[in-house]
């Protein structure tokens, strides 16, 4: 069975269920759910999100569609677990260049 990782990046707590299994999506947390549950709750892989936004109570009429889409945009659905506290760019080990050594201002000449 395939799973989807749902990350709630909003400030809304959502409690929903699928097939008799309750799911709680708290703000700033990631929950792993079956792909069928993601389709039922969020309309995963469905282009028309309106029925899901209505069912979740995020819109009441088509006038609220923009606000509902904005709320849904704060939810991240991915087939891979998100990695927290990962550097944005890879760190490259750098070794400082050798400094030029000078000898106290004296110039040595070979005779």
Protein Blocks (a to p, Z undefined) as FASTA:
>chain_A
ZZdddddfbfbdcdddeehiacdddehiacdddfklmmmmnopoiablmlmmmmnopafb
fklmmmmmmmmmmpccdfbdcdehiafbdcdddddddddddeehiacddZZ
